[in-house]
Amino acid sequence: MSKTKFVLAAVAIATLSTVQVRADNPQEKEMKMCQDLTKVNAAIGNFESLNKDSTVKEAKQAADRVSDAVDKLGKSAKDVRPEQYKELADARKDLKKSLDSAPKDATIGQVQATVSTNRERVKTAYKNLESSVTCPPAATTTH
């Protein structure tokens, strides 16, 4: 191996090692999780903005946004706070099930008894996950 190829190979290995260390940095994972929590918080806020006259269809769309945000959060939270993430993911699934079982032409007011418990579980699980990390003050705002 020529001297130039050896030096290039050594630089490449050093660069890859540095990238791997950086990706595994717990503080960076936690910061990514904080960013993802902000998106979940916004989706929960959107769901919370529905009123008793909102349709189940509108609630399902809002729940889908919560679900998508929770899925994206999973990429960072599974490593950092797996138990708290599982609690949130399970609550999200139950919320979706309760909305799926509701008549499509119903309003939130008509199915509130079915949905409200699971909605509260999502909010509580979110708060538990959020409080388990130290995010910058502007990163999340709890609903």
OpenMM code with the backbone's topology and positions (N, CA, C; nanometers):
from openmm import Vec3, app, unit

residues = "MET SER LYS THR LYS PHE VAL LEU ALA ALA VAL ALA ILE ALA THR LEU SER THR VAL GLN VAL ARG ALA ASP ASN PRO GLN GLU LYS GLU MET LYS MET CYS GLN ASP LEU THR LYS VAL ASN ALA ALA ILE GLY ASN PHE GLU SER LEU ASN LYS ASP SER THR VAL LYS GLU ALA LYS GLN ALA ALA ASP ARG VAL SER ASP ALA VAL ASP LYS LEU GLY LYS SER ALA LYS ASP VAL ARG PRO GLU GLN TYR LYS GLU LEU ALA ASP ALA ARG LYS ASP LEU LYS LYS SER LEU ASP SER ALA PRO LYS ASP ALA THR ILE GLY GLN VAL GLN ALA THR VAL SER THR ASN ARG GLU ARG VAL LYS THR ALA TYR LYS ASN LEU GLU SER SER VAL THR CYS PRO PRO ALA ALA THR THR THR HIS".split()
positions = [
    Vec3(0.0858, -0.1171, 0.0000),
    Vec3(0.0000, 0.0000, 0.0000),
    Vec3(0.0899, 0.1227, 0.0000),
    Vec3(0.0587, 0.2158, -0.0881),
    Vec3(0.1405, 0.3370, -0.0935),
    Vec3(0.1136, 0.4223, 0.0294),
    Vec3(0.2065, 0.5130, 0.0565),
    Vec3(0.1966, 0.6012, 0.1726),
    Vec3(0.0698, 0.6880, 0.1652),
    Vec3(0.0364, 0.7360, 0.0460),
    Vec3(-0.0816, 0.8218, 0.0275),
    Vec3(-0.2097, 0.7437, 0.0578),
    Vec3(-0.2202, 0.6212, 0.0063),
    Vec3(-0.3396, 0.5396, 0.0314),
    Vec3(-0.3520, 0.5072, 0.1797),
    Vec3(-0.2377, 0.4801, 0.2438),
    Vec3(-0.2401, 0.4506, 0.3866),
    Vec3(-0.2920, 0.5704, 0.4661),
    Vec3(-0.2436, 0.6900, 0.4333),
    Vec3(-0.2864, 0.8121, 0.5026),
    Vec3(-0.4354, 0.8354, 0.4794),
    Vec3(-0.4813, 0.8192, 0.3552),
    Vec3(-0.6233, 0.8381, 0.3238),
    Vec3(-0.7091, 0.7358, 0.3995),
    Vec3(-0.6645, 0.6132, 0.4059),
    Vec3(-0.7390, 0.5103, 0.4785),
    Vec3(-0.7457, 0.5439, 0.6279),
    Vec3(-0.6345, 0.5913, 0.6828),
    Vec3(-0.6316, 0.6285, 0.8247),
    Vec3(-0.7256, 0.7454, 0.8520),
    Vec3(-0.7290, 0.8438, 0.7632),
    Vec3(-0.8188, 0.9588, 0.7790),
    Vec3(-0.9640, 0.9124, 0.7706),
    Vec3(-0.9931, 0.8251, 0.6768),
    Vec3(-1.1297, 0.7748, 0.6616),
    Vec3(-1.1739, 0.6995, 0.7871),
    Vec3(-1.0898, 0.6163, 0.8415),
    Vec3(-1.1232, 0.5418, 0.9634),
    Vec3(-1.1442, 0.6370, 1.0797),
    Vec3(-1.0574, 0.7350, 1.0928),
    Vec3(-1.0712, 0.8327, 1.2017),
    Vec3(-1.2015, 0.9106, 1.1886),
    Vec3(-1.2367, 0.9489, 1.0661),
    Vec3(-1.3611, 1.0237, 1.0425),
    Vec3(-1.4813, 0.9379, 1.0771),
    Vec3(-1.4834, 0.8140, 1.0322),
    Vec3(-1.5947, 0.7246, 1.0620),
    Vec3(-1.6065, 0.7000, 1.2117),
    Vec3(-1.4958, 0.6855, 1.2792),
    Vec3(-1.4990, 0.6654, 1.4243),
    Vec3(-1.5570, 0.7867, 1.4947),
    Vec3(-1.5212, 0.9050, 1.4514),
    Vec3(-1.5721, 1.0286, 1.5110),
    Vec3(-1.7215, 1.0408, 1.4877),
    Vec3(-1.7677, 1.0092, 1.3669),
    Vec3(-1.9105, 1.0162, 1.3357),
    Vec3(-1.9870, 0.9182, 1.4248),
    Vec3(-1.9358, 0.7976, 1.4433),
    Vec3(-2.0030, 0.6988, 1.5269),
    Vec3(-2.0116, 0.7466, 1.6715),
    Vec3(-1.9042, 0.8027, 1.7249),
    Vec3(-1.9054, 0.8534, 1.8620),
    Vec3(-2.0085, 0.9651, 1.8745),
    Vec3(-2.0105, 1.0538, 1.7755),
    Vec3(-2.1051, 1.1659, 1.7809),
    Vec3(-2.2490, 1.1165, 1.7774),
    Vec3(-2.2801, 1.0188, 1.6931),
    Vec3(-2.4160, 0.9676, 1.6820),
    Vec3(-2.4592, 0.8972, 1.8102),
    Vec3(-2.3653, 0.8426, 1.8841),
    Vec3(-2.3981, 0.7721, 2.0073),
    Vec3(-2.3933, 0.8617, 2.1294),
    Vec3(-2.3673, 0.9884, 2.1128),
    Vec3(-2.3587, 1.0823, 2.2237),
    Vec3(-2.4963, 1.0960, 2.2905),
    Vec3(-2.5079, 1.0589, 2.4175),
    Vec3(-2.6375, 1.0639, 2.4861),
    Vec3(-2.6990, 1.2040, 2.4895),
    Vec3(-2.6167, 1.3053, 2.5005),
    Vec3(-2.6702, 1.4417, 2.5042),
    Vec3(-2.7327, 1.4796, 2.3696),
    Vec3(-2.6709, 1.4379, 2.2610),
    Vec3(-2.7271, 1.4680, 2.1297),
    Vec3(-2.8558, 1.3901, 2.1056),
    Vec3(-2.8601, 1.2659, 2.1528),
    Vec3(-2.9831, 1.1875, 2.1406),
    Vec3(-3.0960, 1.2538, 2.2198),
    Vec3(-3.0622, 1.3019, 2.3375),
    Vec3(-3.1633, 1.3676, 2.4193),
    Vec3(-3.2112, 1.4971, 2.3535),
    Vec3(-3.1214, 1.5729, 2.2927),
    Vec3(-3.1615, 1.6960, 2.2237),
    Vec3(-3.2519, 1.6649, 2.1049),
    Vec3(-3.2211, 1.5579, 2.0318),
    Vec3(-3.3066, 1.5157, 1.9201),
    Vec3(-3.4437, 1.4779, 1.9741),
    Vec3(-3.4445, 1.4088, 2.0868),
    Vec3(-3.5711, 1.3711, 2.1477),
    Vec3(-3.6507, 1.4955, 2.1873),
    Vec3(-3.5832, 1.5976, 2.2390),
    Vec3(-3.6506, 1.7232, 2.2755),
    Vec3(-3.7164, 1.7864, 2.1527),
    Vec3(-3.6463, 1.7840, 2.0408),
    Vec3(-3.7037, 1.8384, 1.9174),
    Vec3(-3.8269, 1.7588, 1.8759),
    Vec3(-3.8177, 1.6271, 1.8867),
    Vec3(-3.9308, 1.5414, 1.8501),
    Vec3(-4.0475, 1.5588, 1.9478),
    Vec3(-4.0165, 1.5806, 2.0751),
    Vec3(-4.1217, 1.6059, 2.1736),
    Vec3(-4.2005, 1.7317, 2.1390),
    Vec3(-4.1329, 1.8316, 2.0851),
    Vec3(-4.1996, 1.9553, 2.0450),
    Vec3(-4.3064, 1.9258, 1.9399),
    Vec3(-4.2747, 1.8371, 1.8478),
    Vec3(-4.3714, 1.8009, 1.7428),
    Vec3(-4.4891, 1.7231, 1.8001),
    Vec3(-4.4624, 1.6355, 1.8954),
    Vec3(-4.5721, 1.5629, 1.9607),
    Vec3(-4.6604, 1.6618, 2.0363),
    Vec3(-4.5978, 1.7544, 2.1054),
    Vec3(-4.6718, 1.8548, 2.1807),
    Vec3(-4.7644, 1.9349, 2.0885),
    Vec3(-4.7139, 1.9735, 1.9723),
    Vec3(-4.7955, 2.0486, 1.8767),
    Vec3(-4.9129, 1.9647, 1.8269),
    Vec3(-4.8885, 1.8376, 1.8016),
    Vec3(-4.9958, 1.7491, 1.7548),
    Vec3(-5.1018, 1.7284, 1.8635),
    Vec3(-5.0569, 1.7138, 1.9884),
    Vec3(-5.1521, 1.7011, 2.0992),
    Vec3(-5.2326, 1.8303, 2.1119),
    Vec3(-5.1675, 1.9442, 2.0973),
    Vec3(-5.2367, 2.0730, 2.1030),
    Vec3(-5.3427, 2.0842, 1.9954),
    Vec3(-5.3111, 2.0337, 1.8764),
    Vec3(-5.4082, 2.0338, 1.7670),
    Vec3(-5.5286, 1.9473, 1.8036),
    Vec3(-5.5029, 1.8310, 1.8610),
    Vec3(-5.6112, 1.7421, 1.9036),
    Vec3(-5.6945, 1.8088, 2.0130),
    Vec3(-5.6281, 1.8732, 2.1062),
    Vec3(-5.6967, 1.9403, 2.2168),
    Vec3(-5.7817, 2.0584, 2.1695),
    Vec3(-5.7497, 2.1137, 2.0528),
    Vec3(-5.8256, 2.2292, 2.0038),
    Vec3(-5.9624, 2.1893, 1.9480),
    Vec3(-5.9847, 2.0593, 1.9321),
    Vec3(-6.1164, 2.0141, 1.8867),
    Vec3(-6.2189, 2.0441, 1.9961),
    Vec3(-6.3408, 2.0727, 1.9544),
    Vec3(-6.4462, 2.0974, 2.0536),
    Vec3(-6.5525, 1.9892, 2.0436),
    Vec3(-6.6533, 1.9976, 2.1267),
    Vec3(-6.7551, 1.8915, 2.1337),
    Vec3(-6.8332, 1.8770, 2.0039),
    Vec3(-6.8330, 1.9811, 1.9189),
    Vec3(-6.9034, 1.9743, 1.7910),
    Vec3(-6.8139, 1.9238, 1.6773),
    Vec3(-6.6869, 1.9039, 1.7038),
    Vec3(-6.5968, 1.8487, 1.6027),
    Vec3(-6.6389, 1.7059, 1.5711),
    Vec3(-6.6178, 1.6654, 1.4483),
    Vec3(-6.6587, 1.5311, 1.4080),
    Vec3(-6.5535, 1.4273, 1.4450),
    Vec3(-6.5964, 1.3039, 1.4490),
    Vec3(-6.5030, 1.1934, 1.4729),
    Vec3(-6.3994, 1.1899, 1.3607),
    Vec3(-6.4409, 1.2229, 1.2400),
    Vec3(-6.3466, 1.2269, 1.1278),
    Vec3(-6.2355, 1.3289, 1.1551),
    Vec3(-6.2721, 1.4467, 1.2039),
    Vec3(-6.1714, 1.5478, 1.2379),
    Vec3(-6.0816, 1.4993, 1.3509),
    Vec3(-6.1414, 1.4309, 1.4474),
    Vec3(-6.0639, 1.3775, 1.5597),
    Vec3(-5.9666, 1.2701, 1.5119),
    Vec3(-6.0099, 1.1873, 1.4183),
    Vec3(-5.9209, 1.0843, 1.3637),
    Vec3(-5.8028, 1.1478, 1.2908),
    Vec3(-5.8294, 1.2553, 1.2161),
    Vec3(-5.7207, 1.3239, 1.1468),
    Vec3(-5.6214, 1.3823, 1.2477),
    Vec3(-5.6740, 1.4416, 1.3542),
    Vec3(-5.5864, 1.4974, 1.4576),
    Vec3(-5.5101, 1.3855, 1.5288),
    Vec3(-5.5771, 1.2732, 1.5537),
    Vec3(-5.5110, 1.1595, 1.6179),
    Vec3(-5.4025, 1.1015, 1.5273),
    Vec3(-5.4249, 1.1042, 1.3966),
    Vec3(-5.3223, 1.0578, 1.3021),
    Vec3(-5.1982, 1.1455, 1.3097),
    Vec3(-5.2171, 1.2765, 1.3279),
    Vec3(-5.1018, 1.3665, 1.3422),
    Vec3(-5.0263, 1.3357, 1.4717),
    Vec3(-5.1011, 1.3052, 1.5782),
    Vec3(-5.0368, 1.2649, 1.7038),
    Vec3(-4.9587, 1.1359, 1.6804),
    Vec3(-5.0217, 1.0415, 1.6140),
    Vec3(-4.9591, 0.9117, 1.5884),
    Vec3(-4.8319, 0.9264, 1.5059),
    Vec3(-4.8371, 1.0083, 1.4010),
    Vec3(-4.7180, 1.0303, 1.3177),
    Vec3(-4.6054, 1.0930, 1.3994),
    Vec3(-4.6401, 1.1905, 1.4829),
    Vec3(-4.5384, 1.2575, 1.5659),
    Vec3(-4.4789, 1.1599, 1.6675),
    Vec3(-4.5627, 1.0736, 1.7242),
    Vec3(-4.5138, 0.9743, 1.8206),
    Vec3(-4.4222, 0.8739, 1.7509),
    Vec3(-4.4579, 0.8349, 1.6287),
    Vec3(-4.3713, 0.7435, 1.5531),
    Vec3(-4.2341, 0.8054, 1.5290),
    Vec3(-4.2319, 0.9323, 1.4899),
    Vec3(-4.1035, 1.0006, 1.4670),
    Vec3(-4.0259, 1.0145, 1.5972),
    Vec3(-4.0959, 1.0403, 1.7050),
    Vec3(-4.0327, 1.0490, 1.8367),
    Vec3(-3.9683, 0.9155, 1.8739),
    Vec3(-4.0293, 0.8073, 1.8325),
    Vec3(-3.9776, 0.6747, 1.8651),
    Vec3(-3.8348, 0.6526, 1.8215),
    Vec3(-3.7951, 0.7149, 1.7119),
    Vec3(-3.6586, 0.6973, 1.6623),
    Vec3(-3.5557, 0.7473, 1.7622),
    Vec3(-3.5889, 0.8531, 1.8350),
    Vec3(-3.4941, 0.9059, 1.9341),
    Vec3(-3.5265, 0.8564, 2.0750),
    Vec3(-3.6526, 0.8428, 2.1071),
    Vec3(-3.6917, 0.8110, 2.2451),
    Vec3(-3.6692, 0.6647, 2.2826),
    Vec3(-3.6741, 0.5754, 2.1859),
    Vec3(-3.6563, 0.4328, 2.2176),
    Vec3(-3.5208, 0.4072, 2.2821),
    Vec3(-3.4196, 0.4821, 2.2417),
    Vec3(-3.2857, 0.4660, 2.2990),
    Vec3(-3.2701, 0.5410, 2.4299),
    Vec3(-3.3305, 0.6593, 2.4380),
    Vec3(-3.3087, 0.7470, 2.5526),
    Vec3(-3.4021, 0.7133, 2.6688),
    Vec3(-3.5304, 0.6959, 2.6415),
    Vec3(-3.6304, 0.6679, 2.7457),
    Vec3(-3.7292, 0.5623, 2.6959),
    Vec3(-3.6846, 0.4373, 2.6823),
    Vec3(-3.7697, 0.3343, 2.6213),
    Vec3(-3.8997, 0.3059, 2.6974),
    Vec3(-3.8951, 0.3039, 2.8290),
    Vec3(-4.0163, 0.2726, 2.9058),
    Vec3(-4.1212, 0.3820, 2.8920),
    Vec3(-4.0771, 0.5068, 2.9014),
    Vec3(-4.1703, 0.6187, 2.8890),
    Vec3(-4.2252, 0.6272, 2.7463),
    Vec3(-4.1399, 0.5979, 2.6482),
    Vec3(-4.1874, 0.6000, 2.5099),
    Vec3(-4.2932, 0.4914, 2.4891),
    Vec3(-4.2694, 0.3728, 2.5427),
    Vec3(-4.3662, 0.2634, 2.5274),
    Vec3(-4.5012, 0.3027, 2.5874),
    Vec3(-4.4993, 0.3681, 2.7022),
    Vec3(-4.6234, 0.4139, 2.7645),
    Vec3(-4.6987, 0.5084, 2.6698),
    Vec3(-4.6270, 0.6006, 2.6078),
    Vec3(-4.6889, 0.6952, 2.5151),
    Vec3(-4.7390, 0.6239, 2.3897),
    Vec3(-4.6595, 0.5353, 2.3358),
    Vec3(-4.6994, 0.4626, 2.2147),
    Vec3(-4.8236, 0.3773, 2.2404),
    Vec3(-4.8294, 0.3117, 2.3557),
    Vec3(-4.9462, 0.2299, 2.3898),
    Vec3(-5.0716, 0.3163, 2.4077),
    Vec3(-5.0568, 0.4299, 2.4731),
    Vec3(-5.1705, 0.5209, 2.4934),
    Vec3(-5.2205, 0.5731, 2.3591),
    Vec3(-5.1276, 0.6043, 2.2707),
    Vec3(-5.1645, 0.6515, 2.1368),
    Vec3(-5.2444, 0.5454, 2.0614),
    Vec3(-5.2015, 0.4195, 2.0696),
    Vec3(-5.2734, 0.3102, 2.0022),
    Vec3(-5.4154, 0.2976, 2.0565),
    Vec3(-5.4297, 0.3087, 2.1876),
    Vec3(-5.5628, 0.2974, 2.2480),
    Vec3(-5.6528, 0.4140, 2.2088),
    Vec3(-5.5965, 0.5335, 2.1960),
    Vec3(-5.6744, 0.6479, 2.1500),
    Vec3(-5.7253, 0.6229, 2.0084),
    Vec3(-5.6387, 0.5750, 1.9225),
    Vec3(-5.6798, 0.5461, 1.7849),
    Vec3(-5.7887, 0.4388, 1.7818),
    Vec3(-5.7760, 0.3359, 1.8653),
    Vec3(-5.8777, 0.2301, 1.8701),
    Vec3(-6.0123, 0.2866, 1.9141),
    Vec3(-6.0102, 0.3745, 2.0149),
    Vec3(-6.1368, 0.4300, 2.0632),
    Vec3(-6.2025, 0.5172, 1.9564),
    Vec3(-6.1233, 0.5868, 1.8773),
    Vec3(-6.1808, 0.6668, 1.7682),
    Vec3(-6.2271, 0.5784, 1.6531),
    Vec3(-6.1540, 0.4715, 1.6262),
    Vec3(-6.1932, 0.3799, 1.5186),
    Vec3(-6.3253, 0.3107, 1.5494),
    Vec3(-6.3533, 0.2890, 1.6773),
    Vec3(-6.4778, 0.2216, 1.7142),
    Vec3(-6.5969, 0.3175, 1.7216),
    Vec3(-6.5717, 0.4466, 1.7125),
    Vec3(-6.6796, 0.5463, 1.7190),
    Vec3(-6.7470, 0.5616, 1.5830),
    Vec3(-6.8767, 0.5888, 1.5822),
    Vec3(-6.9455, 0.6129, 1.4542),
    Vec3(-6.8845, 0.7340, 1.3825),
    Vec3(-6.8629, 0.7197, 1.2526),
    Vec3(-6.7961, 0.8242, 1.1754),
    Vec3(-6.8736, 0.9561, 1.1725),
    Vec3(-7.0056, 0.9481, 1.1813),
    Vec3(-7.0868, 1.0693, 1.1734),
    Vec3(-7.1133, 1.1314, 1.3106),
    Vec3(-7.0558, 1.0746, 1.4149),
    Vec3(-7.0752, 1.1268, 1.5506),
    Vec3(-6.9871, 1.2496, 1.5728),
    Vec3(-7.0208, 1.3222, 1.6763),
    Vec3(-6.9364, 1.4344, 1.7179),
    Vec3(-6.8551, 1.3910, 1.8390),
    Vec3(-6.7535, 1.4688, 1.8691),
    Vec3(-6.6705, 1.4392, 1.9859),
    Vec3(-6.7565, 1.4415, 2.1125),
    Vec3(-6.8497, 1.5346, 2.1183),
    Vec3(-6.9386, 1.5425, 2.2346),
    Vec3(-7.0162, 1.4146, 2.2563),
    Vec3(-7.0550, 1.3482, 2.1476),
    Vec3(-7.1326, 1.2247, 2.1573),
    Vec3(-7.0492, 1.1045, 2.1992),
    Vec3(-6.9207, 1.1060, 2.1709),
    Vec3(-6.8354, 0.9909, 2.2034),
    Vec3(-6.7300, 1.0252, 2.3089),
    Vec3(-6.7509, 1.1358, 2.3756),
    Vec3(-6.6508, 1.1838, 2.4705),
    Vec3(-6.6172, 1.0807, 2.5780),
    Vec3(-6.7162, 1.0095, 2.6275),
    Vec3(-6.6906, 0.9114, 2.7332),
    Vec3(-6.5938, 0.8035, 2.6859),
    Vec3(-6.6046, 0.7656, 2.5596),
    Vec3(-6.5184, 0.6623, 2.5038),
    Vec3(-6.3772, 0.7133, 2.4796),
    Vec3(-6.3661, 0.8371, 2.4359),
    Vec3(-6.2385, 0.8917, 2.3907),
    Vec3(-6.1599, 0.9608, 2.5017),
    Vec3(-6.2288, 1.0247, 2.5950),
    Vec3(-6.1587, 1.1124, 2.6898),
    Vec3(-6.0561, 1.0400, 2.7768),
    Vec3(-6.0846, 0.9189, 2.8197),
    Vec3(-5.9889, 0.8451, 2.9026),
    Vec3(-5.8585, 0.8220, 2.8267),
    Vec3(-5.8706, 0.7808, 2.7015),
    Vec3(-5.7503, 0.7544, 2.6219),
    Vec3(-5.6794, 0.8837, 2.5845),
    Vec3(-5.7536, 0.9905, 2.5624),
    Vec3(-5.6913, 1.1202, 2.5357),
    Vec3(-5.6082, 1.1632, 2.6565),
    Vec3(-5.6642, 1.1462, 2.7753),
    Vec3(-5.5913, 1.1824, 2.8978),
    Vec3(-5.4680, 1.0941, 2.9171),
    Vec3(-5.4792, 0.9666, 2.8801),
    Vec3(-5.3629, 0.8772, 2.8900),
    Vec3(-5.2494, 0.9243, 2.8003),
    Vec3(-5.2829, 0.9711, 2.6791),
    Vec3(-5.1806, 1.0224, 2.5876),
    Vec3(-5.1140, 1.1442, 2.6491),
    Vec3(-5.1945, 1.2353, 2.7014),
    Vec3(-5.1386, 1.3571, 2.7607),
    Vec3(-5.0501, 1.3238, 2.8809),
    Vec3(-5.0955, 1.2328, 2.9665),
    Vec3(-5.0173, 1.1944, 3.0842),
    Vec3(-4.8865, 1.1260, 3.0440),
    Vec3(-4.8939, 1.0360, 2.9477),
    Vec3(-4.7732, 0.9664, 2.9018),
    Vec3(-4.6751, 1.0651, 2.8390),
    Vec3(-4.7283, 1.1612, 2.7639),
    Vec3(-4.6427, 1.2648, 2.7061),
    Vec3(-4.5728, 1.3434, 2.8178),
    Vec3(-4.6486, 1.3848, 2.9162),
    Vec3(-4.5912, 1.4629, 3.0265),
    Vec3(-4.4858, 1.3813, 3.1016),
    Vec3(-4.5112, 1.2516, 3.1210),
    Vec3(-4.4131, 1.1657, 3.1883),
    Vec3(-4.2836, 1.1568, 3.1082),
    Vec3(-4.2968, 1.1422, 2.9783),
    Vec3(-4.1778, 1.1342, 2.8935),
    Vec3(-4.1055, 1.2685, 2.8917),
    Vec3(-4.1802, 1.3754, 2.8754),
    Vec3(-4.1195, 1.5083, 2.8708),
    Vec3(-4.0461, 1.5406, 3.0014),
    Vec3(-4.1055, 1.5055, 3.1139),
    Vec3(-4.0433, 1.5379, 3.2428),
    Vec3(-3.9233, 1.4494, 3.2735),
    Vec3(-3.9039, 1.3427, 3.1968),
    Vec3(-3.7914, 1.2529, 3.2217),
    Vec3(-3.6622, 1.3007, 3.1551),
    Vec3(-3.6707, 1.4061, 3.0746),
    Vec3(-3.5527, 1.4614, 3.0088),
    Vec3(-3.5410, 1.6098, 3.0416),
    Vec3(-3.4215, 1.6612, 3.0238),
    Vec3(-3.3990, 1.8031, 3.0467),
    Vec3(-3.3891, 1.8714, 2.9118),
    Vec3(-3.4997, 1.9319, 2.8710),
    Vec3(-3.5043, 2.0026, 2.7434),
    Vec3(-3.4904, 2.1518, 2.7684),
    Vec3(-3.4355, 2.2245, 2.6710),
    Vec3(-3.4326, 2.3701, 2.6853),
    Vec3(-3.5749, 2.4225, 2.7023),
    Vec3(-3.5940, 2.5303, 2.7767),
    Vec3(-3.7288, 2.5813, 2.8045),
    Vec3(-3.8154, 2.6031, 2.6810),
    Vec3(-3.7586, 2.6479, 2.5725),
    Vec3(-3.8371, 2.6746, 2.4534),
    Vec3(-3.8650, 2.5488, 2.3715),
    Vec3(-3.8033, 2.4365, 2.4086),
    Vec3(-3.8163, 2.3147, 2.3282),
    Vec3(-3.9552, 2.2535, 2.3374),
    Vec3(-4.0167, 2.2549, 2.4527),
    Vec3(-4.1475, 2.1943, 2.4684),
    Vec3(-4.2355, 2.2819, 2.5556),
    Vec3(-4.3628, 2.2736, 2.5308),
    Vec3(-4.4622, 2.3405, 2.6155),
    Vec3(-4.5738, 2.2417, 2.6353),
    Vec3(-4.5959, 2.2022, 2.7557),
    Vec3(-4.6932, 2.0976, 2.7844),
    Vec3(-4.8355, 2.1497, 2.7757),
    Vec3(-4.9201, 2.0685, 2.7118),
    Vec3(-5.0637, 2.0972, 2.7062),
    Vec3(-5.1320, 2.0364, 2.8238),
] * unit.nanometer
topology = app.Topology()
chain = topology.addChain("A")
for resn in residues:
    res = topology.addResidue(resn, chain)
    for name in ("N", "CA", "C"):
        topology.addAtom(name, app.Element.getBySymbol(name[0]), res)
